């Protein structure tokens, strides 16, 4: 399986798509950049995903692991699919205990 999607962690909360575009476009054509934000506040959650047009470009971009962006060292790795059935969102409130009479 060819891998062309990267996970970018330890992202400064002030960084946006244009910061990532500037930092990563040197490695090749970028198809998509998604900075993950909190649903309620709209604030960055400190990580993003970058999808490159070519897997070779993504592989080259791994050299950004540990490089600083806006004062923070990035964590760059291939993105992996999430396993499990969790939908994200808020946890459910526990049901009240049943009385056994």
Backbone as CSV, one residue per row, in Angstrom:
resi,resn,N_x,N_y,N_z,CA_x,CA_y,CA_z,C_x,C_y,C_z
1,UNK,0.843,-1.187,0.000,0.000,0.000,0.000,0.882,1.243,0.000
2,UNK,0.607,2.147,-0.919,1.372,3.390,-0.960,0.830,4.340,0.095
3,UNK,1.744,4.989,0.781,1.358,5.890,1.859,1.695,7.316,1.448
4,UNK,0.699,8.175,1.383,0.958,9.567,1.023,0.323,10.565,1.998
5,UNK,-0.175,10.066,3.125,-0.810,10.933,4.122,0.039,10.938,5.387
6,UNK,0.369,12.148,5.862,1.202,12.300,7.042,0.411,12.875,8.210
7,UNK,0.785,12.436,9.401,0.291,12.997,10.644,1.330,14.009,11.117
8,UNK,0.891,15.213,11.450,1.772,16.256,11.969,1.318,16.559,13.388
9,UNK,2.145,16.215,14.362,1.808,16.424,15.758,2.676,17.503,16.395
10,UNK,2.321,17.880,17.604,3.001,18.937,18.361,2.956,20.268,17.607
11,UNK,1.884,20.465,16.889,1.704,21.661,16.076,1.383,22.846,16.982
12,UNK,2.066,23.975,16.788,1.717,25.160,17.576,0.237,25.522,17.348
13,UNK,-0.455,25.878,18.400,-1.885,26.192,18.277,-2.137,27.385,17.364
14,UNK,-1.125,28.224,17.183,-1.276,29.403,16.317,-1.078,29.071,14.836
15,UNK,-0.594,27.882,14.525,-0.313,27.521,13.131,-1.589,27.198,12.376
16,UNK,-1.580,27.524,11.082,-2.731,27.234,10.242,-2.270,26.529,8.965
17,UNK,-3.206,26.333,8.039,-2.907,25.621,6.796,-1.793,26.297,5.993
18,UNK,-1.777,27.627,5.986,-0.759,28.316,5.193,0.639,28.108,5.762
19,UNK,0.769,28.022,7.098,2.064,27.725,7.712,2.558,26.347,7.281
20,UNK,1.645,25.380,7.284,2.017,24.029,6.881,2.329,23.958,5.394
21,UNK,1.570,24.693,4.591,1.829,24.738,3.151,3.254,25.230,2.894
22,UNK,3.637,26.317,3.550,4.977,26.873,3.371,6.060,25.905,3.828
23,UNK,5.817,25.221,4.927,6.823,24.322,5.490,6.996,23.039,4.680
24,UNK,5.906,22.560,4.043,5.946,21.240,3.411,5.893,21.243,1.881
25,UNK,5.609,22.379,1.244,5.478,22.379,-0.209,6.795,22.083,-0.927
26,UNK,7.911,22.253,-0.225,9.211,21.967,-0.828,9.380,20.481,-1.162
27,UNK,8.544,19.617,-0.564,8.684,18.180,-0.772,7.856,17.657,-1.939
28,UNK,6.917,18.447,-2.427,6.103,18.013,-3.555,4.700,18.572,-3.491
29,UNK,3.906,18.171,-4.471,2.534,18.671,-4.585,1.669,18.166,-3.435
30,UNK,0.969,19.095,-2.791,0.095,18.770,-1.667,-1.348,18.770,-2.146
31,UNK,-2.043,17.667,-1.873,-3.457,17.563,-2.243,-4.370,18.181,-1.195
32,UNK,-4.035,17.978,0.091,-4.924,18.458,1.152,-4.135,18.690,2.435
33,UNK,-4.526,19.747,3.143,-4.002,20.017,4.485,-5.208,20.211,5.391
34,UNK,-5.248,19.445,6.493,-6.349,19.580,7.454,-5.787,19.775,8.850
35,UNK,-5.959,20.974,9.384,-5.628,21.231,10.775,-6.866,20.848,11.581
36,UNK,-6.699,19.974,12.554,-7.829,19.477,13.326,-8.160,20.474,14.433
37,UNK,-9.435,20.854,14.489,-9.876,21.862,15.449,-10.920,21.287,16.395
38,UNK,-11.041,21.901,17.538,-12.048,21.536,18.510,-13.415,21.942,17.980
39,UNK,-14.379,21.058,18.078,-15.723,21.337,17.546,-16.403,22.519,18.221
40,UNK,-16.194,22.658,19.516,-16.898,23.696,20.256,-16.210,25.052,20.182
41,UNK,-14.880,25.068,20.281,-14.165,26.347,20.335,-13.601,26.773,18.987
42,UNK,-13.418,25.826,18.078,-12.806,26.145,16.790,-11.288,26.294,16.872
43,UNK,-10.736,26.101,18.058,-9.289,26.233,18.283,-8.567,24.969,17.820
44,UNK,-7.360,25.140,17.303,-6.554,24.005,16.871,-6.351,23.037,18.026
45,UNK,-6.356,21.745,17.709,-6.099,20.723,18.730,-4.622,20.335,18.750
46,UNK,-3.808,20.979,17.910,-2.366,20.746,17.949,-1.872,19.651,17.022
47,UNK,-2.721,19.228,16.081,-2.242,18.276,15.088,-2.973,18.479,13.766
48,UNK,-2.380,17.901,12.717,-2.921,18.086,11.375,-2.578,16.873,10.523
49,UNK,-3.188,16.818,9.345,-2.884,15.788,8.361,-2.560,16.473,7.045
50,UNK,-1.527,15.991,6.376,-1.152,16.502,5.057,-1.155,15.323,4.099
51,UNK,-1.895,15.461,2.997,-1.926,14.432,1.969,-1.175,14.946,0.750
52,UNK,-0.153,14.206,0.354,0.641,14.546,-0.824,0.109,13.806,-2.043
53,UNK,0.359,14.365,-3.228,-0.050,13.725,-4.469,0.748,12.445,-4.709
54,UNK,2.000,12.419,-4.269,2.889,11.276,-4.495,3.400,10.733,-3.166
55,UNK,3.505,9.427,-3.061,4.023,8.821,-1.831,5.499,9.153,-1.621
56,UNK,6.256,9.340,-2.707,7.672,9.720,-2.576,7.808,11.078,-1.896
57,UNK,6.894,11.987,-2.189,6.911,13.316,-1.568,6.655,13.201,-0.068
58,UNK,5.679,12.380,0.300,5.368,12.171,1.714,6.562,11.548,2.427
59,UNK,7.195,10.591,1.781,8.366,9.942,2.373,9.483,10.957,2.609
60,UNK,9.703,11.857,1.654,10.728,12.895,1.803,10.380,13.859,2.933
61,UNK,9.104,14.137,3.097,8.652,15.096,4.111,8.844,14.579,5.532
62,UNK,9.089,13.287,5.690,9.346,12.732,7.018,10.584,13.353,7.654
63,UNK,11.438,13.961,6.836,12.641,14.628,7.362,12.285,15.840,8.212
64,UNK,11.032,16.280,8.173,10.586,17.415,8.999,10.358,17.003,10.450
65,UNK,10.413,15.708,10.740,10.236,15.244,12.122,11.329,15.860,12.992
66,UNK,10.904,16.564,14.045,11.849,17.203,14.958,12.236,18.621,14.569
67,UNK,11.884,19.048,13.352,12.184,20.418,12.922,11.177,21.363,13.563
68,UNK,11.604,22.585,13.838,10.729,23.546,14.504,9.828,24.290,13.524
69,UNK,8.615,24.514,13.971,7.654,25.363,13.270,7.056,26.279,14.322
70,UNK,7.260,27.565,14.166,6.757,28.559,15.124,7.147,28.216,16.559
71,UNK,8.392,27.759,16.740,8.924,27.534,18.074,8.688,26.166,18.690
72,UNK,8.041,25.251,17.963,7.798,23.914,18.513,8.337,22.847,17.573
73,UNK,8.968,21.804,18.132,9.462,20.716,17.279,8.308,19.829,16.807
74,UNK,8.179,19.683,15.504,7.092,18.897,14.934,7.329,17.406,15.116
75,UNK,6.258,16.663,15.189,6.300,15.205,15.150,5.630,14.812,13.835
76,UNK,6.403,14.211,12.937,5.898,13.870,11.610,6.022,12.366,11.397
77,UNK,4.906,11.739,11.040,4.902,10.300,10.772,3.798,9.990,9.762
78,UNK,3.828,8.775,9.228,2.743,8.374,8.351,1.463,8.256,9.168
79,UNK,0.371,8.710,8.600,-0.927,8.620,9.271,-1.389,7.172,9.241
80,UNK,-2.042,6.760,10.307,-2.600,5.411,10.361,-4.103,5.524,10.561
81,UNK,-4.808,4.537,10.071,-6.259,4.521,10.228,-6.600,4.274,11.685
82,UNK,-7.594,4.973,12.164,-8.064,4.744,13.531,-8.820,3.435,13.574
83,UNK,-8.588,2.658,14.616,-9.347,1.421,14.771,-10.354,1.608,15.893
84,UNK,-11.348,0.780,15.900,-12.368,0.874,16.946,-13.570,1.633,16.441
85,UNK,-14.647,1.557,17.181,-15.892,2.160,16.746,-16.192,3.494,17.383
86,UNK,-15.211,4.137,17.954,-15.474,5.410,18.630,-15.774,6.488,17.603
87,UNK,-16.748,7.288,17.895,-17.159,8.339,16.970,-16.588,9.695,17.347
88,UNK,-15.796,9.758,18.399,-15.335,11.057,18.868,-16.440,11.658,19.724
89,UNK,-16.460,12.930,19.844,-17.545,13.557,20.576,-17.469,13.333,22.071
90,UNK,-18.522,13.739,22.748,-18.556,13.681,24.205,-18.902,12.274,24.686
91,UNK,-18.326,11.874,25.830,-18.693,10.572,26.377,-20.121,10.603,26.900
92,UNK,-20.746,9.454,26.893,-22.105,9.355,27.409,-22.106,9.418,28.919
93,UNK,-23.201,9.940,29.459,-23.363,9.928,30.905,-23.758,8.524,31.313
94,UNK,-23.196,8.040,32.420,-23.573,6.678,32.837,-25.038,6.628,33.253
95,UNK,-25.649,5.505,33.018,-27.040,5.303,33.425,-27.108,5.194,34.926
96,UNK,-28.194,5.686,35.535,-28.321,5.537,36.981,-28.457,4.061,37.326
97,UNK,-27.938,3.663,38.482,-28.039,2.242,38.859,-29.498,1.828,39.035
98,UNK,-29.781,0.588,38.665,-31.141,0.061,38.825,-31.302,-0.449,40.242
99,UNK,-32.469,-0.150,40.796,-32.767,-0.668,42.139,-33.187,-2.106,42.046
100,UNK,-32.584,-2.941,42.849,-32.990,-4.354,42.849,-33.771,-4.603,44.128
101,UNK,-35.053,-4.742,43.983,-35.917,-4.928,45.155,-36.517,-6.293,45.193
